[in-house]
Amino acid sequence: MRYLLASCLLFSLASAAAIPTNQGNGKGKGNGNGNGNGNGNGTSNGNGHNKKFTVELGPRPYYLVDDMDEGPLKAKLQSCSEGPFKVSDFVFAHRGAPLQFPEHTVESYSAARRMGAGVIECDVAFTKDKQLVCRHAQCDLHTTTDILNRTDLASKCTTPFTPATSNGTAAKAKCCTSDITQAEFKTLCGKMDGFNPKATTVKEYMDGTPYFRTDLYSTCGTVQTHKEYIDLVNGWGLKFTPELKKPEVKMPFQGYTQERYAQDMIDAYKAAGVDPSRVWAQSFVPDDIFYWLQNEPDFGRQAVYLDERVDTVAGYANATASLPALAARGVNIMAPAFFALTKVDNATGTI
């Protein structure tokens, strides 16, 4: 979802007023800032239309706009600085609000909702017992949670922590969702994504948040299963964009096939009674898209093919040449990186 990240911040200022919560037909309870259980700001009991919800952008968009070069875009954004702001489907919450809150946690999703996101993302990975959870990568627990600091779980990691050495070898670790069960996953605390490659201790390794993120709100982020994410977002009446993550273990995994994995993700929305029109399923794996088109066409027709072929010149040519064939197979939405969607006019310097 890197293709949406840059747009969310600036365009949320232009498109994200006080509105009723839970405008959809979803039911359920949420937690965290602006929660759905009757507590906090912008509350709702899950049935919708009982209280107003106020979108607040926070100071960062104003800071960024003020720092822009003078020009038409800056003037346009400044002209709508006082709103009114509203929830917008144009704003996709990539991992929630991960520059400020631990990604894929209740706190991150709640912050994204408060900032006006109309579509919330869950990157879907599977656990050792083949249950679905929200993580940006199957094997990122060592940088996004406190698993290395958990003596009961750290030893289960694919690659336990190894300290950096004096000869320049970097510290390393690799902990995957498939290393632990869903119950074990739920005991973890989410933290800001980052690590210190020069670390000689676990504490030093975990203290590696990059400069563009903050640890201000990184206390113990509440990690989410895929089902919990669905219940949370459904309770808010918002929309979903789950990305089926490319497995980092050999498939089938203990008998768990790629097809079963893709089906399990869709089955969760069907079980929750979520209308397919509210779900944008994503994958970098074209066979996942084709599987949904063939087996779950109501979801497949707006599945998002995340196209990384454009990362090279030859790949870009191949990707663009394949568009008619993909369309013929029913693929309706392509999502390459931003640079593949724009072109600079060297004569004028305009995009």
Salt bridges, closest charged atoms under 4 A:
GLU70 OE2 - LYS74 NZ 2.92
ASP89 OD2 - LYS239 NZ 2.67
GLU103 OE1 - ARG95 NH1 2.83
ASP123 OD2 - HIS104 NE2 2.89
ASP123 OD2 - HIS136 ND1 2.91
ASP152 OD2 - ARG150 NH2 2.88
GLU184 OE2 - LYS156 NZ 2.37
ASP193 OD2 - ARG95 NH1 3.94
GLU228 OE1 - LYS186 NZ 2.88
ASP231 OD2 - LYS227 NZ 2.99
GLU243 OE2 - LYS245 NZ 3.02
ASP264 OD1 - ARG260 NE 2.84
ASP267 OD2 - ARG260 NH2 3.03
GLU296 OE2 - LYS270 NZ 2.87
ASP298 OD1 - ARG301 NH1 2.99
ASP307 OD1 - ARG309 NE 2.85
GLU308 OE2 - LYS246 NZ 3.22
ASP311 OD1 - ARG2 NH2 3.29
